[in-house]
Amino acid sequence: MKVTLRGMVIKKIKEIIVVEGRDDETAVKKAVDAEIIITHGFGISAKTFERIKQAKERCGVIVLTDPDHAGEQIRKRIDQKIPGCKHAFIPRNEATYKDDIGVENASPESIIEALNKAHAVTTEKVITFSQSDLVRNDLIISNNASERRDQVGKILGIGYGNAKTFLKRLNGYGITREQFEEAVRSLK
């Protein structure tokens, strides 16, 4: 049976979604039908890490943290302790209300789009992209580099990052040269 929300089908997600707080959980449940694990912020307990590990082994995990520094730190801690989780990113401008940045501010459509573009970190160390790719495509050392990285990150579903983080995500999430070039072309 299909359930709709304002004319859109609520998608059933097989993976467990990891979010930071209760308000994030509420926002995600408005967008999709999924089991959710809440980290309760940066102080993730050993019990929560164990739940995430078991969920990853059972059906997979998608980490969906806030597009801010704290969210990025939580994402890194989870990835260090439980490698192989998928990562979904909501662009900052789609997760901001007034001065508050967080998943809880994103629309159901933004949450669904982020989950649809979730990427797993590749286990093999493959260097497809270098800083010269970023320079050549005005993603660093240009007046609008930050904005361009934000836009390309949204298109590719890897989120915003400074140059170093962006390059790491391009190489770590298995983005192909063709996907990258298509995303950059779409900006022009």
N, C-alpha and C positions, 0 to 999 in steps of 0.2 A: 504494500500500500504506500502511495506517495503522500507525504504531508507537505503542505505548502505554507510559506510565510510570505505574505504580501505578494502573492503570485509566483514565488520562486520555490523550486523543489528543495527541501532540506535534505542534504546529502548525508548518507550514513558513512562514517569514516571507520575503517577497520582498525587503524592504529590508535594507540592511546595518545592523547594530546597533553603535553606538559605546559602549564602556564604558571605565572607567578602568584596570582591571588584570586580571591573569590569573585571579584568584579570581572576579572578576565574570564573566569569560568562561565559566568552568566552571559557575557558577550558571545563566547564561542558556542554555547548551547543555543543561542538565538539563531546561529548560522548553520550549525551542523548537528547531527545526532552522533555523539561520540562519548566515550569514557574519558574522563579528565583526571589528571593528577596535578595537584597544586603544590608548588615548592614553598609557599609562604615566604617569598623573598629570597635574599641571598643566604640566609642561615639554613640551608637545606639539611635536614636531619639524616642520620644514617638510615633510618627506617624509610624515609622518602626515596633516598638513593636506591635502596633495595627494591622498593616498589617499581621504580623506573626500570631497573635492571631486569626484573621479572617480566614486566610489560614488554620490553624490547625483545626478549627471548620468545615470549608467547605470541605477540601479534605485531610488534613494531611500535616505535615511538616517533612522534613529531614534536619537536621543541618549538614552541611559539611564545617567545618572551617579548617584552616591551622593546621598542626600537630606541633604547637609550643605553647609557654606560652600564647601569646596574643589570639590565636585561642581557647585555652582551657578556658580562662577567658570569652571570648564572648559566648562560648557554655554554661558555667555555668550561666551567666546572663540570657540567653534565657530560660534555663531550670528552673530557679527560678521564672521568671515572667510568663512563659507559659509552665507549666508541661505537659508531655505527648507527646512531640515531639520525633521523631525518631532521632537517631544519627548515622552518617556514619563517618568512620575514614580511611584516607589514611595513610599508613605507611610512616614515615619520609624519608626513603631511596627512596621511589617512588615519593616523592613530593619535592625533592631537586635538584637544578641545581646550580652548583658552590657553593656559600655560601648562596643561597636564598632558603628558605623553604616556600612552599605554594602550595595550590591546583592548581594554575596556571601552575606549573611545572609538574604536574602529566599527565601521558598518558591517553587517553580515556579508555583504558583497565583497568587501576588502578582505575579510577573514577567509572566505571561501577561495578567493583568488590566491591568497598566500598559501593556503593548504594545498591547492592544486599545483602550485609551483614548488612544493617542498623538495629539497635536495638532500641526499645522503652524502656525507663526507667520503671521498674515495679513499681506499686503503693503500693504493699504490701511489708513490710519490711521482707524479707526472707534472713536469713543468712545460705547459703549453704556452703560457703568457709571461712576458717580462715587463719591466718598467718601460722599455722602449715602445711596447704596444700601447701603454697608457699615455705616454708622451705623444705618440703619433696620432692618437685619437682624442687629444685635448682632455684627457681624464686626470692629468696632473700638469702642473706648471702653466696653467692658463687661467685667465680671469674667472671663467665659469666652470672650472674643472669639478668642483664639489657638486654643483648642480647637475652636471653631465653624469658623474658617477652615480648620483642619486637616481637619475632617470634610467640609466642602463641597468643599475641594480634592481630597479622595479621591474623592468621588462624581463630580465633573466630570473627574477625571483630569488636573488641573493642578498637583497637589502642594501642599505647604505653602509659605507665604510670609508675610513681614510684610505689613502693610496695603498699603504701596506696591507691593511685588512682586505681591501677590495681585490688586490692581486692574489692574496692567499685564498680568498673565496673562489675567484675565477679558476684557479688551479685545483683547489680542494674539492669543489663540487662537480667536477667533471663537465664543465662548460666547454663546448666545442668551439673551434675557431669560427665555424659557420654561424653558430648561435650568437657569438660575440659580435661578429661583423654585421650581422643582420640587425642586432640591437643598436649598434652605433649608427648604422645607415638610417634607421628609423628616426633618429634625432635630427637629421638634416632636412 
